[in-house]
Amino acid sequence: MYILLYSFINDIFQIFTMVYEKVRNIINNSYILEIFNEYYFGNTTADIPLHSYPVVCSRKFKIGLLTNEIPPIIYGGVATWIVNFLKMFSNDEHFDIIPIFVAYNDVLPEECYQKYKNIRVINNKEDINDVFKDIDICINNLWIAEDTIHHIKDIFPETNIITVCHSLIRMENITNMGSCYTNNFNQQEITFQNSDHVVLISKAEKEYYNLLGYNQFNTNTSVIYNSYTPQYDNITPNINYDSNTIGYIGRHVPRKRPELPILAIDLLKKKDINVINMGVDYDKYDNHYWRKLEKIYKDYLTIIPFSSSKDIKEEYWNNIGINCITGIYEPFGYTICESIDRYVPVVVSNIDGPKEIIDEVKEYIYTYEVDIDNYKNDINNISKALIKMWNTSPEERKNNCIKARKCLDKLRPNVIKEDWKKLLFDIL
């Protein structure tokens, strides 16, 4: 009898579910749909596209954005991602994004409490209980966070943790020829293993993730690109397209191969062309390698030390005619976005994130094939791309730069936000 009763109730529930889905598919009038949801579920979905989001409850969900860097505390591109994410979800109707700063190594400056009104701080393990008590989902942006993730999971086992992989530390360790900063990659692996979901920032990054065997973890994965907000949509480019001056701007680590432009000039014996290299770090340990390059190529190499000054950075962009995006591993690539946004001609390595960013406009951009194993061949390949760029007329360079900006459309915040909202609703 109990079995028959259970079967009957189950059949009724299935019929109700089918009827409800039919109604959702048939009704096109959002007002009617809102009344339907309001009556049966006490919530509203009038502003939610039927194809994108499920029925949701009326309250806003609280999303904790876990990080150990937020401007003015900056260690790399994660800080940019955090700021962009907060802007992307500001005043969102479904989600409140709450930055959560882990202050184990850095004390949060007082200005941050004014700049980020709802920020929360974890000074020690005991703070986790209070900080996470009302958080629905945690988006983790800590590079190394296995202890923190463990503590959160121990106290709040039902809280889903999405870890954003801004870069695979194991890949950095390999392509940087080993480093004291990246030899603890196993801690990132533990973080992946203890997360409910991992977001990779390019399809190439997901391939590396699988290649390294991380897909064996019981963790779901998604690919969501970093967002990029173009700054020069309605600005006529003021670029000197006659200039052949080459630039490199960015981090100076082995995997970036920032010296390729000057070595290409040397190979081609083009001593009439200048190279401007910005980002050399002389602060902590000086920089023997770049001191040496500075002397060897003193007649046509200008080095601008690392600086966060907007004026110095702007001066760099004003003085180059071509920007080079080099490297043998690049998960995404903010620099190529900024170059294209500024209408600056680019020569870019045909790998990973940059390759995906420019995919639909690659005929308007100059790429070179990367040779990870043969350094001399890598210099030769970028040299060929530079020659091709130099042989392009100023007018064609300008037209190519205008057409290339189309690739930024898929990275605009309104597009990337939809990918994130879909993921968050799926998890909820």
C-alpha positions as CSV (number, residue, x, y, z in Angstrom):
1,M,0.0,0.0,0.0
2,Y,2.8,2.4,0.9
3,I,4.5,1.6,-2.4
4,L,1.2,2.4,-4.3
5,L,0.8,5.7,-2.4
6,Y,4.3,6.7,-3.1
7,S,3.9,5.9,-6.8
8,F,0.7,8.0,-6.9
9,I,2.3,11.0,-5.2
10,N,5.3,10.8,-7.5
11,D,3.1,10.6,-10.6
12,I,1.2,13.7,-9.5
13,F,4.5,15.6,-8.9
14,Q,5.8,14.6,-12.3
15,I,2.5,15.8,-14.0
16,F,2.7,19.1,-12.2
17,T,6.3,19.5,-13.2
18,M,5.5,18.8,-16.9
19,V,2.5,21.2,-16.8
20,Y,4.7,23.9,-15.3
21,E,7.4,23.5,-17.9
22,K,4.8,23.6,-20.7
23,V,3.4,26.8,-19.3
24,R,6.9,28.3,-19.1
25,N,7.5,27.4,-22.7
26,I,4.2,28.6,-24.0
27,I,3.7,31.9,-22.1
28,N,5.6,34.7,-23.8
29,N,4.0,37.5,-21.7
30,S,6.5,38.2,-18.9
31,Y,3.8,39.8,-16.8
32,I,1.7,36.6,-16.9
33,L,4.8,34.5,-16.1
34,E,5.5,36.8,-13.1
35,I,2.0,36.3,-11.7
36,F,2.4,32.5,-12.2
37,N,5.6,32.4,-10.3
38,E,4.4,34.8,-7.6
39,Y,1.3,32.7,-7.0
40,Y,3.0,29.3,-6.8
41,F,6.5,30.1,-5.6
42,G,6.3,33.5,-4.0
43,N,9.0,34.9,-6.3
44,T,9.3,36.8,-9.5
45,T,11.2,36.3,-12.8
46,A,9.8,39.0,-15.0
47,D,13.2,40.4,-15.9
48,I,14.9,37.1,-16.3
49,P,15.2,35.7,-19.9
50,L,13.5,32.3,-20.0
51,H,16.3,30.7,-21.9
52,S,19.0,31.9,-19.5
53,Y,17.8,31.7,-15.9
54,P,15.6,29.4,-13.8
55,V,13.0,30.5,-11.4
56,V,14.7,32.2,-8.5
57,C,13.6,33.3,-5.1
58,S,12.9,37.0,-4.4
59,R,16.0,37.7,-2.2
60,K,19.4,38.6,-3.5
61,F,22.1,36.0,-3.2
62,K,25.4,36.9,-1.5
63,I,28.5,36.0,-3.4
64,G,31.8,36.2,-1.4
65,L,34.7,37.3,-3.6
66,L,37.7,35.8,-1.7
67,T,41.1,37.5,-2.5
68,N,44.4,38.6,-1.0
69,E,44.9,41.4,-3.5
70,I,42.6,44.4,-4.1
71,P,43.9,47.8,-5.2
72,P,46.1,49.3,-3.7
73,I,47.3,45.9,-2.8
74,I,48.5,44.4,-6.1
75,Y,50.6,41.4,-6.9
76,G,49.5,40.9,-10.5
77,G,46.5,40.7,-12.9
78,V,44.2,39.2,-10.2
79,A,43.7,42.7,-8.7
80,T,42.5,43.9,-12.1
81,W,40.1,41.0,-12.3
82,I,38.7,41.7,-8.9
83,V,38.0,45.3,-9.7
84,N,36.4,44.4,-13.1
85,F,34.2,41.8,-11.4
86,L,33.0,44.2,-8.8
87,K,32.1,46.8,-11.5
88,M,30.5,44.1,-13.6
89,F,28.1,43.1,-10.9
90,S,27.5,46.5,-9.3
91,N,23.7,47.1,-8.7
92,D,22.9,43.6,-10.1
93,E,19.3,42.7,-9.3
94,H,20.1,39.1,-8.3
95,F,23.5,39.1,-6.7
96,D,25.4,41.1,-4.1
97,I,29.1,40.7,-4.6
98,I,31.0,41.0,-1.3
99,P,34.8,41.3,-1.4
100,I,36.5,39.2,1.3
101,F,40.1,40.1,1.9
102,V,42.4,37.6,3.5
103,A,44.8,39.8,5.6
104,Y,47.3,37.1,6.6
105,N,50.2,38.9,4.9
106,D,48.9,42.4,4.3
107,V,46.9,44.7,6.5
108,L,44.0,46.2,4.5
109,P,44.5,49.9,4.1
110,E,41.9,52.2,5.7
111,E,41.1,53.7,2.2
112,C,39.7,50.3,1.1
113,Y,36.9,50.5,3.7
114,Q,35.8,53.7,2.0
115,K,36.4,52.5,-1.6
116,Y,34.7,49.0,-1.1
117,K,31.8,49.8,1.3
118,N,30.8,46.1,2.0
119,I,34.3,44.6,2.2
120,R,34.9,42.0,4.9
121,V,38.3,41.0,6.3
122,I,39.7,37.7,7.5
123,N,42.6,38.4,9.9
124,N,42.7,34.8,11.3
125,K,40.9,31.5,11.1
126,E,38.4,32.6,13.8
127,D,37.0,35.3,11.5
128,I,35.7,32.8,8.9
129,N,32.7,31.9,10.9
130,D,31.3,35.4,11.0
131,V,32.5,36.5,7.6
132,F,30.9,33.5,5.8
133,K,27.7,33.0,7.8
134,D,25.4,34.5,5.2
135,I,27.4,33.7,2.0
136,D,25.7,31.6,-0.6
137,I,28.6,31.0,-2.9
138,C,32.3,31.7,-2.5
139,I,34.4,32.8,-5.6
140,N,38.0,32.0,-4.6
141,N,40.8,34.1,-6.2
142,L,43.6,33.1,-3.9
143,W,46.5,31.6,-5.8
144,I,47.5,29.4,-2.8
145,A,44.5,28.8,-0.5
146,E,44.2,25.2,0.5
147,D,44.1,25.9,4.3
148,T,41.6,28.7,3.9
149,I,39.4,26.6,1.7
150,H,39.6,23.7,4.2
151,H,38.5,25.9,7.0
152,I,35.6,27.4,5.0
153,K,34.5,23.9,4.0
154,D,34.8,22.6,7.6
155,I,32.6,25.3,9.0
156,F,30.2,25.7,6.0
157,P,30.2,22.3,4.2
158,E,27.2,23.4,2.0
159,T,28.8,26.5,0.7
160,N,29.9,26.0,-2.9
161,I,33.4,27.2,-3.7
162,I,34.2,28.3,-7.2
163,T,38.0,28.7,-7.7
164,V,39.1,31.0,-10.5
165,C,42.3,29.8,-12.1
166,H,44.0,32.9,-13.3
167,S,47.1,30.9,-14.2
168,L,48.2,27.3,-13.7
169,I,51.2,27.6,-11.3
170,R,52.5,24.2,-12.6
171,M,52.6,25.7,-16.1
172,E,54.3,28.8,-14.9
173,N,56.9,26.7,-13.1
174,I,57.6,24.7,-16.2
175,T,57.8,27.7,-18.6
176,N,59.7,30.0,-16.1
177,M,62.4,27.3,-15.9
178,G,61.6,26.7,-12.3
179,S,61.2,29.4,-9.7
180,C,61.1,29.8,-5.9
181,Y,57.8,31.7,-6.5
182,T,56.1,28.8,-8.4
183,N,57.6,25.6,-6.9
184,N,54.6,25.3,-4.5
185,F,52.2,24.5,-7.4
186,N,51.0,21.4,-5.4
187,Q,49.2,23.7,-3.1
188,Q,47.1,25.1,-6.0
189,E,46.4,21.5,-7.0
190,I,45.0,20.8,-3.5
191,T,42.8,23.9,-3.8
192,F,41.4,22.6,-7.1
193,Q,40.7,19.3,-5.5
194,N,38.8,20.8,-2.6
195,S,36.8,23.3,-4.7
196,D,33.3,22.5,-6.0
197,H,34.0,24.2,-9.4
198,V,37.0,25.6,-11.2
199,V,36.7,28.4,-13.7
200,L,39.5,28.5,-16.4
201,I,40.0,31.8,-18.2
202,S,40.5,30.3,-21.7
203,K,39.9,27.1,-23.6
204,A,43.7,26.6,-23.9
205,E,44.0,26.8,-20.1
206,K,41.4,24.1,-19.7
207,E,43.4,21.9,-22.1
208,Y,46.5,22.4,-19.9
209,Y,44.4,21.7,-16.8
210,N,43.3,18.4,-18.3
211,L,46.8,17.6,-19.6
212,L,48.2,18.0,-16.1
213,G,45.6,15.4,-14.9
214,Y,43.5,17.9,-12.8
215,N,40.4,16.7,-14.6
216,Q,40.7,13.5,-12.5
217,F,39.6,15.5,-9.5
218,N,35.9,15.4,-8.6
219,T,35.6,19.1,-9.5
220,N,33.4,20.6,-12.3
221,T,35.0,23.1,-14.7
222,S,33.9,25.9,-16.9
223,V,35.7,28.3,-19.3
224,I,34.8,32.0,-18.7
225,Y,37.0,34.7,-20.3
226,N,38.2,37.7,-18.3
227,S,36.1,40.7,-19.0
228,Y,37.6,43.7,-20.7
229,T,36.0,47.2,-20.9
230,P,37.2,49.0,-24.0
231,Q,38.2,52.6,-23.2
232,Y,38.5,54.0,-26.7
233,D,35.3,53.1,-28.5
234,N,34.4,56.6,-29.5
235,I,37.8,58.1,-29.8
236,T,39.6,58.8,-33.1
237,P,43.0,57.1,-32.9
238,N,45.9,59.5,-32.6
239,I,48.6,56.9,-33.5
240,N,51.6,57.6,-35.6
241,Y,51.2,54.7,-38.1
242,D,54.5,55.7,-39.9
243,S,56.4,54.8,-36.7
244,N,58.3,51.5,-36.7
245,T,59.4,51.8,-33.1
246,I,58.8,48.5,-31.3
247,G,57.6,48.2,-27.8
248,Y,57.2,45.5,-25.1
249,I,55.2,46.2,-21.9
250,G,54.6,43.7,-19.2
251,R,56.1,41.4,-16.7
252,H,59.7,40.2,-17.1
253,V,59.8,36.5,-16.4
254,P,61.2,33.8,-18.6
255,R,57.9,32.6,-20.0
256,K,57.1,36.1,-21.4
257,R,60.4,36.3,-23.4
258,P,60.3,40.1,-23.2
259,E,63.8,40.4,-24.9
260,L,62.6,38.9,-28.2
261,P,62.0,42.3,-29.9
262,I,65.5,43.6,-29.2
263,L,67.0,40.2,-30.2
264,A,65.0,40.3,-33.5
265,I,66.3,43.8,-34.3
266,D,69.8,42.5,-33.6
267,L,69.3,39.5,-35.8
268,L,67.9,41.7,-38.7
269,K,70.6,44.3,-38.1
270,K,68.0,47.0,-38.1
271,K,69.9,49.4,-35.9
272,D,67.8,52.3,-37.3
273,I,64.7,51.0,-35.4
274,N,64.3,51.6,-31.7
275,V,63.0,49.3,-29.1
276,I,61.2,50.5,-25.9
277,N,60.9,47.9,-23.2
278,M,58.8,48.7,-20.1
279,G,58.5,46.7,-17.0
280,V,62.0,45.7,-15.9
281,D,62.2,45.3,-12.2
282,Y,65.3,46.6,-10.6
283,D,64.0,47.0,-7.1
284,K,64.6,43.9,-5.1
285,Y,67.5,42.0,-6.6
286,D,68.5,44.6,-9.3
287,N,68.5,42.8,-12.7
288,H,71.9,41.5,-14.0
289,Y,70.4,40.2,-17.3
290,W,68.7,43.5,-18.3
291,R,71.7,45.5,-17.2
292,K,73.7,43.5,-19.7
293,L,71.2,44.0,-22.5
294,E,71.1,47.7,-21.7
295,K,74.8,47.9,-22.4
296,I,75.0,45.7,-25.4
297,Y,72.1,47.5,-27.2
298,K,72.5,50.9,-25.7
299,D,72.2,52.7,-29.1
300,Y,68.7,51.5,-29.9
301,L,67.2,50.0,-26.7
302,T,65.3,52.2,-24.1
303,I,64.4,50.6,-20.8
304,I,61.6,51.9,-18.7
305,P,61.7,50.3,-15.2
306,F,58.5,48.8,-13.8
307,S,56.1,51.5,-12.7
308,S,52.4,51.8,-11.9
309,S,52.4,55.5,-12.9
310,K,49.6,56.2,-15.5
311,D,51.6,59.1,-16.9
312,I,54.7,56.9,-17.5
313,K,52.6,54.2,-19.0
314,E,50.8,56.7,-21.3
315,E,54.2,58.0,-22.4
316,Y,55.1,54.5,-23.4
317,W,52.0,54.1,-25.6
318,N,52.6,57.5,-27.2
319,N,56.2,56.6,-28.2
320,I,55.7,53.2,-29.9
321,G,54.4,52.3,-33.3
322,I,54.2,48.5,-32.9
323,N,53.5,46.6,-29.7
324,C,54.9,43.0,-29.3
325,I,53.0,40.4,-27.2
326,T,55.6,37.6,-26.7
327,G,55.7,34.5,-24.6
328,I,55.4,30.7,-24.5
329,Y,52.5,30.5,-22.1
330,E,49.7,33.0,-21.6
331,P,46.4,32.0,-20.0
332,F,44.5,35.1,-21.2
333,G,46.3,38.4,-22.0
334,Y,45.2,41.8,-20.9
335,T,48.0,43.5,-22.8
336,I,46.8,42.4,-26.2
337,C,43.3,43.7,-25.3
338,E,44.7,47.1,-24.3
339,S,46.9,47.2,-27.5
340,I,43.9,46.5,-29.7
341,D,41.7,48.8,-27.8
342,R,44.2,51.6,-28.3
343,Y,44.3,51.0,-32.1
344,V,48.0,50.1,-31.8
345,P,49.4,47.6,-34.4
346,V,50.4,44.4,-32.7
347,V,52.7,41.4,-33.3
348,V,51.5,38.6,-31.1
349,S,52.5,35.0,-30.3
350,N,50.1,32.6,-31.8
351,I,49.4,30.7,-28.5
352,D,46.8,30.1,-25.8
353,G,44.7,33.0,-24.6
354,P,46.0,35.6,-27.1
355,K,45.2,33.2,-30.0
356,E,41.6,32.9,-28.8
357,I,41.2,36.6,-28.2
358,I,42.1,37.5,-31.8
359,D,40.6,34.4,-33.5
360,E,37.9,36.2,-35.5
361,V,40.2,39.1,-36.6
362,K,43.5,37.4,-37.1
363,E,43.8,38.6,-40.7
364,Y,44.2,42.1,-39.3
365,I,46.9,41.2,-36.8
366,Y,50.4,40.0,-37.2
367,T,51.1,36.7,-35.5
368,Y,54.2,34.5,-35.2
369,E,54.5,30.8,-34.5
370,V,56.0,30.1,-31.1
371,D,58.8,27.6,-30.8
372,I,59.0,26.7,-27.1
373,D,61.9,24.3,-27.6
374,N,64.1,26.3,-30.0
375,Y,64.9,29.8,-28.7
376,K,66.8,30.8,-31.9
377,N,63.8,29.8,-34.0
378,D,61.5,31.8,-31.8
379,I,63.6,34.9,-32.5
380,N,63.6,34.1,-36.2
381,N,59.8,33.7,-36.3
382,I,59.0,37.0,-34.6
383,S,61.6,38.7,-37.0
384,K,59.5,37.5,-40.0
385,A,56.3,39.0,-38.4
386,L,58.1,42.3,-37.8
387,I,59.3,42.5,-41.4
388,K,55.7,41.8,-42.6
389,M,54.5,44.6,-40.3
390,W,57.1,47.1,-41.6
391,N,56.1,46.3,-45.1
392,T,52.5,47.3,-44.4
393,S,51.6,50.8,-45.3
394,P,50.5,53.3,-42.6
395,E,47.0,53.5,-44.0
396,E,46.6,49.7,-44.0
397,R,48.0,49.5,-40.5
398,K,45.3,52.0,-39.3
399,N,42.5,50.2,-41.1
400,N,43.6,46.8,-39.7
401,C,43.7,48.3,-36.1
402,I,40.1,49.6,-36.5
403,K,38.8,46.3,-37.8
404,A,40.7,44.3,-35.1
405,R,38.7,45.9,-32.3
406,K,35.7,43.7,-33.1
407,C,37.3,40.9,-31.2
408,L,36.9,42.8,-27.9
409,D,33.1,42.6,-28.2
410,K,33.0,39.0,-26.8
411,L,34.9,40.2,-23.7
412,R,32.7,43.1,-22.8
413,P,31.4,43.0,-19.2
414,N,27.7,42.6,-20.3
415,V,28.7,39.4,-22.2
416,I,31.0,37.9,-19.6
417,K,28.5,38.7,-16.9
418,E,25.9,36.5,-18.5
419,D,28.3,33.6,-18.5
420,W,28.9,34.2,-14.8
421,K,25.2,34.5,-13.9
422,K,24.4,31.3,-15.8
423,L,27.1,29.5,-13.8
424,L,25.9,30.9,-10.5
425,F,22.3,30.1,-11.1
426,D,23.3,26.6,-12.2
427,I,25.1,26.0,-9.0
428,L,22.3,27.5,-6.9
